[in-house]
Amino acid sequence: MRHLILGDAKGFLTMFIRKKRHRSGNIGVIVVEKIGGKMKELATIGVAYNPKMSLGPNL
């Protein structure tokens, strides 16, 4: 899992790039922010129709 830490006046903002499996079986590559122990989806980068099309096992 890759992450980016940005500082702001309120503290730290942490964003992650994650894979999300949808009900249809597609795999979405999304940017999430962790707030109070919960993941909030910020943006979808792309969608793969099978696991071999996604960005690899390290993501």
MMTF fields as JSON, N, C-alpha, C and O atoms, coordinates in Angstrom:
{
  "mmtfVersion": "1.0.0",
  "mmtfProducer": "UNKNOWN",
  "numBonds": 235,
  "numAtoms": 236,
  "numGroups": 59,
  "numChains": 1,
  "numModels": 1,
  "chainsPerModel": [1],
  "groupsPerChain": [59],
  "chainIdList": ["A"],
  "bondAtomList": [4, 2, 8, 6, 12, 10, 16, 14, 20, 18, 24, 22, 28, 26, 32, 30, 36, 34, 40, 38, 44, 42, 48, 46, 52, 50, 56, 54, 60, 58, 64, 62, 68, 66, 72, 70, 76, 74, 80, 78, 84, 82, 88, 86, 92, 90, 96, 94, 100, 98, 104, 102, 108, 106, 112, 110, 116, 114, 120, 118, 124, 122, 128, 126, 132, 130, 136, 134, 140, 138, 144, 142, 148, 146, 152, 150, 156, 154, 160, 158, 164, 162, 168, 166, 172, 170, 176, 174, 180, 178, 184, 182, 188, 186, 192, 190, 196, 194, 200, 198, 204, 202, 208, 206, 212, 210, 216, 214, 220, 218, 224, 222, 228, 226, 232, 230],
  "bondOrderList": [1, 1, 1, 1, 1, 1, 1, 1, 1, 1, 1, 1, 1, 1, 1, 1, 1, 1, 1, 1, 1, 1, 1, 1, 1, 1, 1, 1, 1, 1, 1, 1, 1, 1, 1, 1, 1, 1, 1, 1, 1, 1, 1, 1, 1, 1, 1, 1, 1, 1, 1, 1, 1, 1, 1, 1, 1, 1],
  "groupList": [{"groupName": "MET", "atomNameList": ["N", "CA", "C", "O"], "elementList": ["N", "C", "C", "O"], "formalChargeList": [0, 0, 0, 0], "bondAtomList": [1, 0, 2, 1, 3, 2], "bondOrderList": [1, 1, 2], "singleLetterCode": "M", "chemCompType": "L-PEPTIDE LINKING"}, {"groupName": "ARG", "atomNameList": ["N", "CA", "C", "O"], "elementList": ["N", "C", "C", "O"], "formalChargeList": [0, 0, 0, 0], "bondAtomList": [1, 0, 2, 1, 3, 2], "bondOrderList": [1, 1, 2], "singleLetterCode": "R", "chemCompType": "L-PEPTIDE LINKING"}, {"groupName": "HIS", "atomNameList": ["N", "CA", "C", "O"], "elementList": ["N", "C", "C", "O"], "formalChargeList": [0, 0, 0, 0], "bondAtomList": [1, 0, 2, 1, 3, 2], "bondOrderList": [1, 1, 2], "singleLetterCode": "H", "chemCompType": "L-PEPTIDE LINKING"}, {"groupName": "LEU", "atomNameList": ["N", "CA", "C", "O"], "elementList": ["N", "C", "C", "O"], "formalChargeList": [0, 0, 0, 0], "bondAtomList": [1, 0, 2, 1, 3, 2], "bondOrderList": [1, 1, 2], "singleLetterCode": "L", "chemCompType": "L-PEPTIDE LINKING"}, {"groupName": "ILE", "atomNameList": ["N", "CA", "C", "O"], "elementList": ["N", "C", "C", "O"], "formalChargeList": [0, 0, 0, 0], "bondAtomList": [1, 0, 2, 1, 3, 2], "bondOrderList": [1, 1, 2], "singleLetterCode": "I", "chemCompType": "L-PEPTIDE LINKING"}, {"groupName": "GLY", "atomNameList": ["N", "CA", "C", "O"], "elementList": ["N", "C", "C", "O"], "formalChargeList": [0, 0, 0, 0], "bondAtomList": [1, 0, 2, 1, 3, 2], "bondOrderList": [1, 1, 2], "singleLetterCode": "G", "chemCompType": "PEPTIDE LINKING"}, {"groupName": "ASP", "atomNameList": ["N", "CA", "C", "O"], "elementList": ["N", "C", "C", "O"], "formalChargeList": [0, 0, 0, 0], "bondAtomList": [1, 0, 2, 1, 3, 2], "bondOrderList": [1, 1, 2], "singleLetterCode": "D", "chemCompType": "L-PEPTIDE LINKING"}, {"groupName": "ALA", "atomNameList": ["N", "CA", "C", "O"], "elementList": ["N", "C", "C", "O"], "formalChargeList": [0, 0, 0, 0], "bondAtomList": [1, 0, 2, 1, 3, 2], "bondOrderList": [1, 1, 2], "singleLetterCode": "A", "chemCompType": "L-PEPTIDE LINKING"}, {"groupName": "LYS", "atomNameList": ["N", "CA", "C", "O"], "elementList": ["N", "C", "C", "O"], "formalChargeList": [0, 0, 0, 0], "bondAtomList": [1, 0, 2, 1, 3, 2], "bondOrderList": [1, 1, 2], "singleLetterCode": "K", "chemCompType": "L-PEPTIDE LINKING"}, {"groupName": "PHE", "atomNameList": ["N", "CA", "C", "O"], "elementList": ["N", "C", "C", "O"], "formalChargeList": [0, 0, 0, 0], "bondAtomList": [1, 0, 2, 1, 3, 2], "bondOrderList": [1, 1, 2], "singleLetterCode": "F", "chemCompType": "L-PEPTIDE LINKING"}, {"groupName": "THR", "atomNameList": ["N", "CA", "C", "O"], "elementList": ["N", "C", "C", "O"], "formalChargeList": [0, 0, 0, 0], "bondAtomList": [1, 0, 2, 1, 3, 2], "bondOrderList": [1, 1, 2], "singleLetterCode": "T", "chemCompType": "L-PEPTIDE LINKING"}, {"groupName": "SER", "atomNameList": ["N", "CA", "C", "O"], "elementList": ["N", "C", "C", "O"], "formalChargeList": [0, 0, 0, 0], "bondAtomList": [1, 0, 2, 1, 3, 2], "bondOrderList": [1, 1, 2], "singleLetterCode": "S", "chemCompType": "L-PEPTIDE LINKING"}, {"groupName": "ASN", "atomNameList": ["N", "CA", "C", "O"], "elementList": ["N", "C", "C", "O"], "formalChargeList": [0, 0, 0, 0], "bondAtomList": [1, 0, 2, 1, 3, 2], "bondOrderList": [1, 1, 2], "singleLetterCode": "N", "chemCompType": "L-PEPTIDE LINKING"}, {"groupName": "VAL", "atomNameList": ["N", "CA", "C", "O"], "elementList": ["N", "C", "C", "O"], "formalChargeList": [0, 0, 0, 0], "bondAtomList": [1, 0, 2, 1, 3, 2], "bondOrderList": [1, 1, 2], "singleLetterCode": "V", "chemCompType": "L-PEPTIDE LINKING"}, {"groupName": "GLU", "atomNameList": ["N", "CA", "C", "O"], "elementList": ["N", "C", "C", "O"], "formalChargeList": [0, 0, 0, 0], "bondAtomList": [1, 0, 2, 1, 3, 2], "bondOrderList": [1, 1, 2], "singleLetterCode": "E", "chemCompType": "L-PEPTIDE LINKING"}, {"groupName": "TYR", "atomNameList": ["N", "CA", "C", "O"], "elementList": ["N", "C", "C", "O"], "formalChargeList": [0, 0, 0, 0], "bondAtomList": [1, 0, 2, 1, 3, 2], "bondOrderList": [1, 1, 2], "singleLetterCode": "Y", "chemCompType": "L-PEPTIDE LINKING"}, {"groupName": "PRO", "atomNameList": ["N", "CA", "C", "O"], "elementList": ["N", "C", "C", "O"], "formalChargeList": [0, 0, 0, 0], "bondAtomList": [1, 0, 2, 1, 3, 2], "bondOrderList": [1, 1, 2], "singleLetterCode": "P", "chemCompType": "L-PEPTIDE LINKING"}],
  "groupTypeList": [0, 1, 2, 3, 4, 3, 5, 6, 7, 8, 5, 9, 3, 10, 0, 9, 4, 1, 8, 8, 1, 2, 1, 11, 5, 12, 4, 5, 13, 4, 13, 13, 14, 8, 4, 5, 5, 8, 0, 8, 14, 3, 7, 10, 4, 5, 13, 7, 15, 12, 16, 8, 0, 11, 3, 5, 16, 12, 3],
  "groupIdList": [1, 2, 3, 4, 5, 6, 7, 8, 9, 10, 11, 12, 13, 14, 15, 16, 17, 18, 19, 20, 21, 22, 23, 24, 25, 26, 27, 28, 29, 30, 31, 32, 33, 34, 35, 36, 37, 38, 39, 40, 41, 42, 43, 44, 45, 46, 47, 48, 49, 50, 51, 52, 53, 54, 55, 56, 57, 58, 59],
  "secStructList": [7, 3, 3, 3, 3, 3, 3, 3, 6, 6, 3, 3, 3, 3, 3, 3, 3, 3, 3, 3, 3, 7, 6, 6, 1, 7, 3, 3, 3, 3, 3, 3, 3, 3, 3, 6, 6, 3, 3, 3, 3, 3, 3, 3, 3, 3, 3, 3, 1, 1, 4, 4, 4, 1, 1, 7, 6, 6, 7],
  "xCoordList": [0.846, 0.0, 0.902, 1.817, 0.64, 1.398, 0.6, -0.629, 1.289, 0.565, 1.318, 2.525, 0.606, 1.13, 0.657, -0.541, 1.583, 1.218, 1.434, 2.534, 0.386, 0.451, 0.136, -0.783, 0.869, 0.588, -0.355, -0.28, -1.227, -2.092, -2.277, -1.687, -3.07, -3.232, -3.917, -3.69, -4.755, -5.513, -4.771, -5.209, -3.686, -2.975, -2.472, -2.017, -2.553, -2.055, -3.209, -4.201, -3.064, -4.021, -3.316, -2.261, -3.859, -3.221, -4.102, -5.284, -3.515, -4.232, -3.549, -2.325, -4.341, -3.848, -4.402, -5.462, -3.671, -4.165, -4.524, -3.689, -5.776, -6.253, -6.995, -7.438, -7.121, -7.972, -9.306, -9.349, -10.392, -11.727, -12.453, -12.606, -12.899, -13.644, -15.123, -15.715, -15.713, -17.122, -17.978, -17.455, -19.278, -20.199, -20.134, -20.32, -19.871, -19.817, -18.557, -18.455, -17.594, -16.337, -15.21, -14.051, -15.533, -14.504, -13.681, -14.155, -12.441, -11.558, -11.291, -10.761, -11.651, -11.412, -10.157, -9.905, -9.374, -8.21, -8.654, -8.993, -8.651, -9.235, -8.247, -7.318, -8.463, -7.721, -8.648, -9.772, -8.169, -8.973, -8.226, -7.0, -8.996, -8.46, -8.94, -10.115, -8.051, -8.427, -8.713, -7.826, -9.973, -10.405, -11.062, -12.075, -10.491, -11.078, -11.212, -12.181, -10.274, -10.31, -11.187, -11.284, -11.834, -12.693, -12.116, -11.51, -12.307, -11.821, -12.895, -14.044, -12.523, -13.428, -12.881, -11.746, -13.69, -13.257, -13.24, -14.246, -12.089, -11.943, -12.08, -12.742, -11.46, -11.482, -11.227, -10.563, -11.758, -11.48, -10.482, -10.707, -9.376, -8.335, -8.648, -8.48, -9.101, -9.396, -10.088, -10.253, -10.497, -11.201, -10.576, -10.289, -10.364, -9.871, -10.99, -11.735, -11.101, -12.171, -11.761, -12.615, -10.469, -9.989, -8.713, -8.097, -8.298, -7.141, -5.837, -4.972, -5.67, -4.426, -4.286, -3.173, -5.404, -5.356, -5.057, -4.72, -5.171, -4.945, -3.454, -2.651, -3.088, -1.726, -0.722, 0.418, -1.09, -0.151, -0.426, -1.266, 0.295, 0.037, 0.518, 0.082, 1.405, 1.947, 1.028, 1.292, -0.031, -0.944, -2.137, -3.014],
  "yCoordList": [-1.161, 0.0, 1.237, 1.347, 2.136, 3.375, 4.473, 4.473, 5.416, 6.502, 7.815, 7.832, 8.884, 10.236, 11.004, 11.054, 11.6, 12.362, 13.84, 14.255, 14.628, 16.071, 16.756, 16.337, 17.786, 18.523, 19.681, 20.299, 19.976, 21.146, 21.713, 21.198, 22.746, 23.422, 22.538, 22.711, 21.591, 20.761, 19.49, 18.801, 19.164, 17.932, 17.294, 17.981, 15.981, 15.265, 14.701, 14.221, 14.767, 14.2, 13.039, 13.235, 11.858, 10.683, 10.114, 9.844, 9.93, 9.359, 8.069, 7.954, 7.106, 5.812, 5.496, 5.991, 4.66, 4.105, 2.661, 1.896, 2.28, 0.939, 0.318, 1.011, -1.002, -1.726, -1.983, -2.281, -1.867, -2.14, -3.048, -2.705, -4.202, -5.129, -4.765, -4.679, -4.552, -4.192, -5.454, -6.543, -5.308, -6.453, -7.143, -8.356, -6.372, -6.929, -7.748, -8.431, -7.692, -8.41, -7.523, -7.938, -6.308, -5.369, -4.914, -4.928, -4.51, -4.017, -2.551, -2.196, -1.693, -0.261, 0.137, -0.365, 1.03, 1.599, 2.966, 3.845, 3.145, 4.345, 5.03, 4.404, 6.319, 7.093, 7.265, 7.748, 6.863, 6.976, 7.799, 7.899, 8.382, 9.152, 8.476, 8.125, 8.294, 7.656, 8.736, 9.504, 8.786, 9.778, 9.043, 8.367, 9.175, 8.559, 7.056, 6.494, 6.385, 4.938, 4.425, 3.213, 5.316, 4.91, 5.418, 6.489, 4.645, 5.023, 5.808, 5.373, 6.961, 7.782, 7.823, 8.245, 7.386, 7.345, 8.764, 9.472, 9.172, 10.511, 10.531, 11.412, 9.567, 9.562, 8.16, 7.357, 7.868, 6.619, 6.911, 7.786, 6.174, 6.373, 5.571, 6.07, 4.333, 3.498, 2.218, 1.945, 1.427, 0.171, -0.908, -0.684, -2.088, -3.247, -4.284, -4.43, -4.992, -5.979, -7.362, -8.235, -7.58, -8.807, -8.489, -7.452, -9.355, -9.045, -8.838, -8.097, -9.461, -9.314, -7.919, -7.487, -7.21, -5.866, -4.8, -3.671, -5.129, -4.124, -3.817, -4.359, -2.962, -2.457, -3.417, -3.019, -4.639, -5.624, -5.997, -5.386, -7.016, -7.523, -6.602, -6.749, -5.653, -4.783, -3.637, -2.928, -3.432, -2.323, -2.807, -2.014],
  "zCoordList": [0.0, 0.0, 0.0, 0.815, -0.896, -0.969, -0.296, -0.355, 0.347, 0.99, 0.85, 0.613, 0.998, 0.901, 2.125, 2.403, 2.852, 4.046, 3.756, 3.392, 3.919, 3.72, 5.039, 5.743, 5.383, 6.613, 6.333, 5.271, 7.256, 7.164, 8.573, 9.522, 8.721, 10.008, 11.046, 12.243, 10.609, 11.545, 11.945, 12.867, 11.298, 11.606, 10.335, 9.421, 10.279, 9.118, 8.304, 8.853, 7.004, 6.063, 5.383, 4.78, 5.461, 4.893, 3.799, 4.017, 2.606, 1.475, 1.051, 1.116, 0.62, 0.185, -1.19, -1.573, -1.937, -3.196, -2.9, -2.416, -3.193, -2.87, -4.042, -4.958, -3.994, -4.93, -4.24, -3.047, -4.997, -4.461, -5.437, -6.609, -4.966, -5.816, -5.764, -4.688, -6.94, -7.046, -7.163, -7.403, -6.995, -7.08, -8.434, -8.529, -9.475, -10.829, -11.07, -12.089, -10.149, -10.313, -10.812, -10.815, -11.234, -11.669, -10.469, -9.333, -10.738, -9.69, -9.952, -11.004, -9.008, -9.137, -8.382, -7.286, -8.955, -8.279, -7.776, -8.569, -6.452, -5.86, -4.917, -4.406, -4.698, -3.703, -2.513, -2.655, -1.327, -0.117, 0.925, 0.906, 1.829, 2.943, 4.221, 4.334, 5.171, 6.427, 7.463, 7.837, 7.924, 8.909, 10.069, 9.891, 11.237, 12.431, 12.32, 12.83, 11.672, 11.528, 10.402, 10.209, 9.648, 8.537, 7.228, 7.181, 6.161, 4.839, 4.096, 4.017, 3.552, 2.753, 1.331, 1.108, 0.372, -1.025, -1.603, -1.555, -2.15, -2.707, -4.222, -4.77, -4.909, -6.371, -6.887, -6.231, -8.069, -8.763, -9.868, -10.705, -9.866, -10.876, -12.129, -13.241, -11.961, -13.112, -12.695, -11.506, -13.695, -13.457, -14.32, -15.495, -13.729, -14.461, -14.487, -13.517, -15.59, -15.732, -15.262, -15.102, -15.037, -14.43, -13.648, -13.894, -12.708, -11.861, -12.628, -12.16, -13.779, -14.542, -15.147, -15.447, -15.33, -15.906, -14.858, -15.216, -13.572, -12.527, -12.418, -13.177, -11.49, -11.415, -10.795, -10.554, -10.534, -10.022, -8.575, -7.915, -8.08, -6.733, -5.624, -4.482, -5.925, -4.88, -4.521, -3.549, -5.261, -4.956, -4.196, -3.852]
}
